[in-house]
Amino acid sequence: MSCWNRLQDLRDHRIELAAARLAALGLLVLLLQPVSALATPPGKVAFEQALQASQQGDFSSALPLWNQVLAASPEDGAAWSNRGNVRLALGDPEGAILDQTRAMELEPDNPDPHLNRGTAEEALLDWQAAAEDYDWILARNPADADALYNLANVRGAVGDWAAAQSLFSSAMAARADFAMARSGYALAVYQQGDLDLAEAELRKLIRRHPMFADARAALSGLLWRQGYQGEAESHWAAAAGLDSRYRQADWLLTVRRWPPQPTADLMTFLSLES
């Protein structure tokens, strides 16, 4: 693979991470953003058309629609933030950052552009900038579950799994049904060597969410490490049927953002299985 192709591949992974993370949090295309009060009735129709295309994942169509909204209502902070998310999904994190920054200027008290800009900064591996955006939110609302979760992933990305564990725990406390935060907590514990606690947390997750591939895949690697091959294979059969990407170490590390030890255990288990 040429250096150029490798750079392009890494860029694709970073964009996939951002889009996947936003989608998992229910934030992609700012579904929480209302139609702006600034919009005139025709502008409201255009906003709704752009939002609908974004919600349907038709980002190529959504982008020119957001451009039209902003040409008519350049002071519409919600439109800037929504367009920023679309630009990120289309592989333009730098453009997404510009749009989210403009949304902040127009709506300085709104946390959503900070959350979305942080995700774009993560796509560029700018961990410090992303952490600053999440910290801005948490300084104003320490119980913001999404900011806690995203900051936990940033701390894990730089290898501080103890801080990540604490933040995942806070995200769980802030939102009881936050399955991804609970899985992140279990994985952070796993990385630090407390296999009994990690196993207990993963089993609780699977009881609550039997179709949750993340927990089943993690438990597969953990059980293999503990010597329970048969049960590991049973959980893996379920995980693989739910999401085949868990076979890919690169995806786990760079997109899903698993810690290195659980990833290594699962990959070793899979190599022996084949």
Long-range contacts (C-beta under 8 A, 24 or more apart in sequence): 10-254, 11-91, 12-91, 13-250, 13-251, 13-254, 13-255, 14-93, 14-122, 14-123, 14-124, 14-125, 14-254, 15-88, 15-89, 15-91, 15-93, 15-123, 16-255, 17-122, 17-123, 17-254, 17-255, 17-257, 18-88, 18-89, 18-93, 18-119, 18-120, 18-122, 18-123, 19-88, 19-89, 20-255, 20-256, 21-119, 21-122, 21-150, 21-153, 22-85, 22-88, 22-89, 22-116, 22-119, 24-180, 25-146, 25-149, 25-150, 25-180, 27-85, 27-112, 27-115, 27-116, 27-119, 27-146, 28-54, 28-85, 28-89, 29-54, 29-55, 29-62, 29-82, 29-85, 29-86, 29-89, 30-78, 30-81, 30-82, 30-85, 30-112, 30-116, 31-55, 32-112, 33-78, 33-81, 33-82, 33-112, 34-78, 35-78, 36-73, 36-76, 36-77, 36-78, 36-79, 38-73, 38-75, 38-76, 39-69, 39-72, 39-73, 39-76, 40-72, 40-73, 42-72, 43-69, 43-72, 43-73, 43-76, 46-72, 47-76, 47-78, 47-79, 50-79, 50-82, 51-82, 54-82, 54-85, 54-86, 59-86, 59-89, 59-90, 60-90, 62-86, 63-87, 63-90, 75-106, 76-106, 77-102, 77-103, 77-104, 77-106, 77-107, 77-110, 77-113, 78-103, 78-107, 80-106, 80-113, 81-110, 81-112, 81-113, 81-116, 84-113, 84-116, 84-117, 84-120, 85-116, 88-116, 88-119, 88-120, 88-123, 93-120, 93-121, 93-123, 93-124, 94-120, 94-124, 96-120, 96-123, 97-121, 111-136, 111-137, 111-140, 111-141, 111-144, 111-147, 114-147, 115-146, 115-147, 115-150, 118-147, 118-150, 118-154, 119-150, 122-150, 122-153, 122-154, 122-157, 125-157, 127-154, 127-157, 127-158, 130-154, 131-155, 142-170, 143-170, 143-173, 143-174, 144-174, 145-171, 145-174, 145-175, 145-178, 145-181, 146-171, 148-174, 148-181, 149-178, 149-180, 149-181, 149-184, 152-181, 152-184, 152-188, 153-184, 153-257, 156-184, 156-188, 156-257, 156-259, 157-257, 161-188, 161-191, 161-192, 161-259, 162-188, 162-192, 164-188, 165-189, 165-192, 179-205, 179-208, 179-209, 179-212, 179-214, 179-215, 180-214, 183-212, 183-214, 183-215, 183-218, 186-215, 186-218, 187-218, 187-258, 187-259, 187-262, 188-259, 190-218, 190-222, 190-259, 190-261, 190-262, 191-259, 191-260, 191-261, 191-262, 195-222, 195-225, 195-226, 198-222, 199-223, 199-226, 206-235, 210-238, 211-242, 212-242, 213-238, 213-239, 213-242, 213-243, 213-246, 214-246, 214-256, 216-242, 217-243, 217-246, 217-266, 218-258, 218-262, 218-266, 220-266, 220-269, 221-262, 221-263, 221-265, 221-266, 221-267, 221-268, 221-269, 222-262, 222-265, 224-265, 224-266, 224-268, 224-269, 224-272, 225-265, 225-269, 232-269, 233-273, 236-269, 236-270, 236-273
